[in-house]
Every structure is written in structure tokens, then in C-alpha cells.
Amino acid sequence: MLAGHPLVFFEREVGTALYDEIVTLLAQAGVTPMISQEAGEAMTILGLVSAGLGVSVVTESFTRMKVDGVQYIPLADNRSFSEVWLVNQKSRPVSAAANRLTKLLISNILNEKNE
């Protein structure tokens, strides 16, 4: 479905891992991306899509941003995911808020695996 459509994409310097993951995912689907615009910020990408300058592949977290003229369509391939890591500095104590966030994230991950 994406073949032949201009692609609004992240600048490689901004999100190298995500950039490479999406290009690899497209290649696995037999799509050679035709990148028409690159942007470093999520809202800029969505604005360019809204203006009709192309389509984009973004993470699910983007769907929370409501922009006129932008429709989010989930990818049919269930292998399309991006890892997110929670990190902290070893020598710094972890705050109570960070501990709660960690427990919430782990709980959500375990719930998804059990569904």
C-alpha cells in the first residue's frame, strides 16, 4: 500500500535506530521508500502529512496526537514493533516515581503477553 507514495520521514541523525527499523520493515515488505521530506520533530512530520506532502510510518505513541487531516492506520504486519528501554544512572538512587513507572511498565508488558 505504501509503494509509490512519497514518504515523510525522520531525519536519520535524530532517530537512527527508528529510521533503520522502519527502512528494514519496508524492505521486508518489498517497498523501497521514496523519501520526499525529512523532519526532526514528530509534530513537523504530522504537519507535513496533514498538508498532503506524503505519508509516514510512526510509532503507535504518535496516535495520541490529533492533527486535522491525519489518519492513523495500523500496520498489518505484527512483527512491526520498536523496543523501548528504561534506563537510569547506576550511581544515582532511583526515585519513588521511577520505581512506580518501572512497576507499571513491567505490569503492562506481562499483561500483554498473557492476552
Residue pairs with C-beta under 8 A, 6 or more apart in sequence:
2 26
2 29
2 31
2 33
2 55
2 57
3 30
3 31
3 32
4 34
5 34
5 54
5 55
6 34
6 35
6 36
6 37
6 53
6 54
6 55
7 33
7 34
7 35
7 36
7 54
7 55
7 56
7 57
8 35
8 36
8 37
8 38
8 39
8 45
8 48
8 49
8 53
8 54
8 55
8 56
9 19
9 22
9 33
9 35
9 37
9 38
9 39
9 45
9 56
9 57
10 18
10 19
10 38
10 39
10 40
10 45
11 19
11 38
11 39
11 40
12 19
12 38
13 40
14 40
17 82
18 59
18 82
21 82
22 33
22 57
23 33
25 57
25 75
25 77
25 79
25 80
26 32
26 33
26 57
28 77
28 79
29 77
36 53
36 54
37 48
37 53
37 54
39 45
39 48
42 58
42 62
42 65
43 65
43 67
45 56
45 58
46 56
46 58
46 62
46 65
46 67
46 70
47 67
48 54
48 56
49 55
49 56
49 67
49 69
49 70
50 67
50 68
50 69
50 70
51 69
52 69
57 75
59 82
60 74
62 72
63 72
86 101
86 102
86 105
88 94
88 98
94 102
